[in-house]
Amino acid sequence: MSADVLEKFAAKARLEPLDALAAEPEAVDDFTAFGFLRGVRDRALYLELRQKNGNLTALGYAWIERIEFDPSIGITLHALGQQIVIRGRNLNGEMRPGVRLVQGLTRQRVPWIQEADEPTAFQTPAHGVLVERIEL
């Protein structure tokens, strides 16, 4: 192979520097209770469970075996033999057309869920999604 052909393939294989990728703004809509990836084909690798006390647990979507929604209980994630229960209000409410927390979880488009602190709970409208407690 000639040097020109090798250079052609090497140029195609080069990646952007990591700091250039980090400078890109995240395409995540913030609905206070959860984030939602904007891109139709975007998928989150992990689901961050953010508690109001500052604790954070990241759970790989690949390890989530089942997602259940019962309005009287909340959202139950079954992962690695454990149950994680997300309790709150309007957990399957539509934030905007086509954007629901449960649907976002099943499509791996929710990168984080946040427990509400007291001021946030009071400011959340009655029709809004409110995560009151994440039980690990």
C-alpha positions as CSV (number, residue, x, y, z in Angstrom):
1,M,0.0,0.0,0.0
2,S,1.2,3.5,-0.7
3,A,1.6,6.1,1.9
4,D,-1.2,8.2,0.4
5,V,-3.7,5.3,0.9
6,L,-2.6,4.8,4.5
7,E,-2.9,8.5,5.2
8,K,-6.4,8.6,3.7
9,F,-7.5,5.8,6.1
10,A,-5.7,7.3,9.0
11,A,-7.4,10.7,8.5
12,K,-10.8,9.0,8.6
13,A,-10.0,7.2,11.8
14,R,-8.9,10.3,13.7
15,L,-11.2,11.4,16.5
16,E,-11.9,14.9,17.9
17,P,-10.0,15.7,21.0
18,L,-11.8,14.8,24.2
19,D,-11.9,18.4,25.5
20,A,-13.8,19.4,22.3
21,L,-16.4,16.7,23.0
22,A,-16.7,17.9,26.6
23,A,-17.3,21.4,25.4
24,E,-20.5,20.3,23.6
25,P,-23.7,21.3,25.4
26,E,-25.7,18.4,26.6
27,A,-28.9,17.9,24.7
28,V,-31.0,17.3,27.9
29,D,-34.2,18.9,28.8
30,D,-34.4,19.6,32.6
31,F,-37.9,19.0,33.9
32,T,-36.7,19.5,37.6
33,A,-37.8,15.9,38.5
34,F,-35.9,14.3,35.7
35,G,-33.8,14.9,32.6
36,F,-34.9,13.9,29.1
37,L,-32.5,13.4,26.2
38,R,-33.7,15.5,23.2
39,G,-32.3,13.5,20.3
40,V,-34.7,10.8,19.1
41,R,-31.8,8.3,18.8
42,D,-30.0,9.4,22.0
43,R,-29.7,6.8,24.7
44,A,-28.3,7.1,28.3
45,L,-25.9,4.5,29.4
46,Y,-26.6,5.1,33.1
47,L,-29.6,6.4,35.1
48,E,-28.5,8.7,38.0
49,L,-30.8,8.5,41.0
50,R,-30.2,11.8,42.9
51,Q,-31.4,12.0,46.4
52,K,-32.2,15.3,48.2
53,N,-29.5,14.5,50.9
54,G,-26.8,14.7,48.2
55,N,-26.4,10.9,47.7
56,L,-26.2,9.8,44.1
57,T,-26.5,6.2,42.7
58,A,-25.9,5.5,39.0
59,L,-27.5,2.4,37.6
60,G,-26.6,1.0,34.2
61,Y,-29.6,0.7,32.0
62,A,-28.3,-2.6,30.8
63,W,-28.9,-4.0,34.3
64,I,-32.5,-3.0,34.6
65,E,-34.5,-6.1,34.1
66,R,-38.0,-4.7,34.4
67,I,-39.8,-1.4,34.9
68,E,-43.3,-1.3,36.6
69,F,-45.6,1.6,37.0
70,D,-48.5,1.5,39.5
71,P,-50.0,4.9,40.2
72,S,-50.7,3.9,43.8
73,I,-47.1,2.9,44.4
74,G,-44.9,4.6,41.9
75,I,-42.2,3.4,39.5
76,T,-40.4,0.2,40.5
77,L,-37.1,-0.7,38.8
78,H,-36.0,-4.3,39.1
79,A,-32.2,-4.5,38.7
80,L,-29.6,-7.0,39.8
81,G,-32.1,-8.7,42.2
82,Q,-33.0,-5.4,43.9
83,Q,-36.1,-3.2,43.7
84,I,-35.8,0.6,43.5
85,V,-39.0,2.4,44.1
86,I,-39.6,6.0,42.9
87,R,-42.5,7.5,44.7
88,G,-44.2,10.8,43.9
89,R,-47.0,12.6,42.1
90,N,-47.9,12.5,38.4
91,L,-45.0,10.2,37.6
92,N,-46.5,9.3,34.3
93,G,-47.8,12.8,33.5
94,E,-47.0,14.3,30.1
95,M,-44.5,17.2,30.5
96,R,-44.9,18.1,26.8
97,P,-46.2,16.1,23.9
98,G,-44.4,12.8,23.8
99,V,-42.4,13.3,27.0
100,R,-43.4,11.1,30.0
101,L,-41.0,9.8,32.7
102,V,-42.1,6.2,32.4
103,Q,-41.9,6.2,28.6
104,G,-38.5,7.9,28.8
105,L,-37.2,5.2,31.2
106,T,-38.4,2.4,28.9
107,R,-36.6,4.1,25.9
108,Q,-33.4,4.8,28.0
109,R,-33.8,8.6,27.4
110,V,-33.8,9.6,31.1
111,P,-30.3,10.3,32.3
112,W,-31.3,11.3,35.8
113,I,-34.1,11.4,38.3
114,Q,-34.0,13.9,41.2
115,E,-35.8,13.8,44.6
116,A,-37.5,17.1,45.3
117,D,-36.5,19.1,48.3
118,E,-39.2,21.0,50.3
119,P,-39.1,24.3,48.3
120,T,-39.2,22.5,45.0
121,A,-42.1,20.4,46.2
122,F,-44.1,23.5,47.0
123,Q,-43.3,25.2,43.7
124,T,-44.2,22.2,41.6
125,P,-47.6,22.7,40.0
126,A,-50.4,20.2,40.7
127,H,-50.1,18.7,37.1
128,G,-46.3,18.6,37.3
129,V,-44.1,15.5,37.9
130,L,-42.8,15.4,41.5
131,V,-40.4,12.8,42.8
132,E,-40.9,12.7,46.6
133,R,-38.7,9.8,47.5
134,I,-36.3,7.3,45.9
135,E,-36.1,4.1,47.9
136,L,-32.9,2.1,47.2
